[in-house]
Amino acid sequence: MIISIFLFSIFTFRFDLVKGDDVRKFPDYFKFGVSTAAHQIEGAWNVSDKGENIWDHLTHTKPSAIADGSNADVACDSYHLYKRDADMLVELGVDFYRFSISWSRLLPNGFSNKVSQDGLRYYNNLIDELLSRNITPFATLYHWDLPQKLQDLGGWTNPIIVNYFEDYARVAFESFGNRVKNWITINEIPQICTNGYAKDIYAPQVMSSGIGDYLCGHNALLSHARVWHLYNDTFRPTQKGRIGITLYSHWAEPESNSVEDKAISERGMQFLLGWQAHPIFSSEGDYPKVLKEAVYNRSMEQGYSHSRLPVFTLEEIKYLKGASDFLGLNHYTSVVFRNDNKTEWMSQFPNPSKERDLGYDSYFHANWPPTISAWFAVNPPGLKHLLNWIKNEYTNPEVIITENGYLTRGGLIDVDRINYINQNLQSVLEAILDDHCNVTAYSLWSLMDNYEWNDGYRFCFGLYEVDFKSENRTRRPRMSAYVYKEILRTRMINPYYLPSFSDFQYETYKSSASILQCHMKIFSISVIFLLMMHFLF
């Protein structure tokens, strides 16, 4: 252990020498933050008059839908521990905190005729706490937790949702808009609609493939536009804030540099991101032409009398176009599409389905390091490619990266997460400085471990570890928390930086096995470094 400490001291000291004038920094205007979502951290699911949401309903009536059979009844208990969360934000040195408001905590029945005083108190306390710590609140109105009473009416597939979402947003703007100046309407429409209304992965498990997902996306876009115009026309003149939407997208990596493979990649991007971004951010508006044609042609082949993709009126196209102050982008991984319509691949998807409409097989490149989850492989250059695609496709809109993060099984030594953060931020930095992409902020997912939807508590995304077995949900900083803090302090990426022993409190480990594992990793890295120094110098 003494040798390990000695080598690690040399390791961290020598690598600090990398810092210098040749290291490029993030622009002064660039902001850093962390993200969470109400249902994943708040707990207190039935405290006071909070209403039931679709995830409460699913996990209580069908616990088998969750990988570990768990629920978010307590989760991180941030409802009671929000001041500790604020402490962690200060420890990290973030500029802003992206959180979400629970629709059913603010409006217990989903309707604006009853506003919860307890819900108002909680979010007022959280916002005031953030402002007292000089942390900018960044509020998301909807992050997947629809009130169950609205789902009973059809949820996002019922056009009436547009009116109810506007009512909810109005209450939020009136209650918090004097202090919250940064808003997101909806988080990840593609995920909500594909996994919740086409598949049984997320609540509400509607399973209306190829129809429900398109209808959900259509109504969600119109809901976003209604709320954007509400804010723009009624609240912006006095509150002086801004409001946008957050969308999720993989990067569609071409299988090769051939014209055909690049065309397949482009088609994939229009299905992945263009589906929801094109109506708002493109110069012509409406859904992408390739998407409209593909769904129409496949619908005709399947015997439908009209396209399964809903049609915007000319007034709606105009209403949607430009209705966002920025594009919030969630990105984790990339995918390769290929023109390989094998029967065995297509057979795994229902008929109809968005996947069959796209018509291409997909896979992860063999060179991309896998993770512990089947949906996630590591390809940091994909983020740079995606940012450039957005710049070129939509005339370089302002992009705020609202989620980007890495999952592990737990533990405080998270070198893989550190590498992921460094490499993805390097892609962001290159996109800004070399390619002039209009990226103004980055928010890492997540501040702490939380309830990861259908995966329950199997995977850990947090900079802070949460002990879900402890009554007070103890939070401990991981090694990555110190690395992210250093990036924020210096505004640059030092891929060789690791916290010193004086910074990183290893005594927080519960077992000698964890300590031994830590020192074995440090020893291995140190030996490799010393060998590199020997051969280089």
Steps between C-alpha positions, in 0.01 A plus 500: 500500500791739579647433155161565345469833680853601398448413135160666496651819643756502218227415251274789596788746537654422161172508315416838646799625302300440183310818572632793305435768246451243226192353675178641358224620727125524478381852412407733785133489400485121527311367802526168683232323699351170609155352443237300686127427460224525758372143496852359510617684813218660700329203660214604731270354239181545704602774740230759569269517199738394221313307233590170336707512181540233233821362656342479843213312342719263300740410780222446754273295274765319294836489683620230257528776237810625687820298473552479876135532600566833671321835501576867563281538811805628691778503237765756609247669731590838354159624609644508851872520416504779240738707715755220489455495122573872496813437707623257235438755225715748688769236555513438124499870414230474232345803333150355478283212616254340263211344693141421407168590654263215575169576326306291753677661798401845382157406360395183689223409256684620192254787459553863596184525711703371797850628571689331782624741763745234613633468146537876471687511830742224398599652166514851642737374770716318246521800266576740784766264633670488161495877459639548850797285393547699175388203290271567204179292504420333167152348517348229280119497496458139388745216557293184440272511806153568358216509755316169482163674471613651171629166379157356573378739231758378249802699612716638221290326232197717585515847335338652810838460673607822326253701707582328826874541450447871438296528822777327696772718347306816580489406870876432496583829326276698734642327808872481423570714193606802704811299601533225238629650175587179316227254404470175307152394392535125442790260542563249219178466301651211296565298817159576650317398187710210372559324832171596666244495220650263242674258737456376856838623621380816678176604661222508393575189287234573238664280231347666194800456272517709185187694592501600868860620487438730202177633653673555834785689331257712301302611804816553707642732234179701491500509881853635499411766245191606699709548815783676314253751356335540841833591655613711206179703480393523863792443737821586318432877490507521881697192607777542241581130478541245224342168419591206278451128450730205571525221242698177509709361218766242428750589233443289186852397399542410131618142453757626249583812301302381201224719362244231577603460863505875554148518357391225743653697786316813392170313480568364848561849638171623358318215675695539825510878545331656198165343599471750788761767419409571137154649570655752743853573382501456121445793265204330328337342805284185503626144531801399288403412145672161519301412813167604349565305182623189679205478740247579226640239260523231768150586623361454150679165468344392829149583385437820696281765341738781601845547648550389858703819548258783589495803272560857618276770361666801335414704809661240729815489288534875536414483872773243569776647286748694711310428822804442719773724637753216495533131424557294811692187403527173690764265360671187630598272215517439126362235267585372152216445253541262207287398205438145614129419515542145613181323598636399840587859586170649381300230676595634843294815435121519475334577171453795482792659681730797469791260456335336197421845361871587526587170334856460623677269740714657774797398712792630707839518330744236623752771593261674738555384859185337637345591834305295752176584317394362163381841370827680562844489335766771525574717196596852611567631145133433430406800713717730287351356181148547639565862593633567152196332344273729702705803398476415132140378500345781705723805433699469821238550774604543860551154649501423870617148578249416770608139561816300440628238740630152573358205693674259737404240758617730779814562703692821562787429259342568161785538254279399206262785578793742525624392158151537356459852638843611383459357152149630445589845626800493267258439213289793617805724526613408148150558364502850651855612427570319172158467340330808649197307624278721713516294820463712812464259792553142617308318771621163617261220589484467788567683824450175689385142459124483461207288389581404141148432377450142378852411620416597856816536709717260297706772333675804649542823304587730791802712572389427855430151625172460688464230763141394437517260794561777751205679654650842429609408144865588563673670207876462437704659222656269246841559348321640194345773716847636574600476136187683384560762769854552368371540144256764619768677704757513221254507207718250320547126465808338645462131403777405744356666808385286790428631851772469760457294813449814704205592278342161457390352830558128461397436859141529379539150363319238700733206446868423468419329171392835354818664627714221356322527164561874503872465564539223244352728235718790609810280510434364151444845353810634676722222368375556146570872534852451633580261216371758253719768658799267485466437128407860416772672697 
